[in-house]
């Protein structure tokens, strides 16, 4: 019978659910969540900027 170390198992990706109970998370885990959410905000803002630029280019192209 093989014995498995926890270190050999793939680590679960940290995810955050809006409204999730935070009482069981440590300060380090909360900091990691903040970083995760800040990165996601940056990604969303970059996508919005790209879509605004595409829309502006399309408006300019089809404007007569």
C-alpha positions as CSV (number, residue, x, y, z in Angstrom):
1,X,0.0,0.0,0.0
2,X,1.5,3.3,-1.1
3,X,1.6,6.3,1.2
4,X,1.0,9.7,-0.3
5,X,2.5,12.9,1.0
6,X,0.3,16.0,0.9
7,X,3.1,17.8,-0.9
8,X,2.8,15.4,-3.9
9,X,-0.8,16.4,-4.5
10,X,-1.6,19.3,-6.8
11,X,-2.4,22.4,-4.8
12,X,-5.9,23.7,-5.0
13,X,-6.0,27.0,-6.8
14,X,-7.0,29.9,-4.5
15,X,-10.4,31.3,-5.5
16,X,-12.6,33.8,-3.9
17,X,-16.3,33.9,-3.9
18,X,-18.1,37.2,-3.3
19,X,-19.8,37.2,0.0
20,X,-17.8,34.2,1.3
21,X,-17.4,33.8,5.0
22,X,-14.0,35.1,5.9
23,X,-13.9,34.2,9.5
24,X,-11.9,31.0,9.0
25,X,-9.2,32.6,6.8
26,X,-5.8,33.8,8.3
27,X,-4.4,37.2,7.7
28,X,-2.0,35.7,5.1
29,X,-4.8,34.1,3.3
30,X,-6.8,37.3,3.3
31,X,-3.7,39.2,1.9
32,X,-3.5,36.5,-0.9
33,X,-7.2,37.1,-1.7
34,X,-6.6,40.8,-1.9
35,X,-3.8,40.4,-4.3
36,X,-5.9,37.9,-6.3
37,X,-8.8,40.3,-6.5
38,X,-6.5,43.3,-7.4
39,X,-5.0,41.3,-10.3
40,X,-8.5,40.4,-11.5
41,X,-9.6,44.1,-11.3
42,X,-6.5,45.0,-13.5
43,X,-7.4,42.3,-16.0
44,X,-11.0,43.5,-16.2
45,X,-10.0,47.1,-16.6
46,X,-7.5,46.2,-19.4
47,X,-10.3,44.2,-21.2
48,X,-12.7,47.2,-20.8
49,X,-10.1,49.6,-22.2
50,X,-9.5,47.2,-25.2
51,X,-13.2,47.0,-25.9
52,X,-13.6,50.8,-25.7
53,X,-10.7,51.2,-28.1
54,X,-12.2,48.7,-30.6
55,X,-15.6,50.4,-30.3
56,X,-14.0,53.9,-30.9
57,X,-12.2,52.5,-34.0
58,X,-15.4,51.0,-35.3
59,X,-17.3,54.2,-34.7
60,X,-14.7,56.2,-36.6
61,X,-14.6,53.7,-39.5
62,X,-18.3,53.6,-40.0
63,X,-18.9,57.3,-39.4
64,X,-19.4,59.0,-42.8
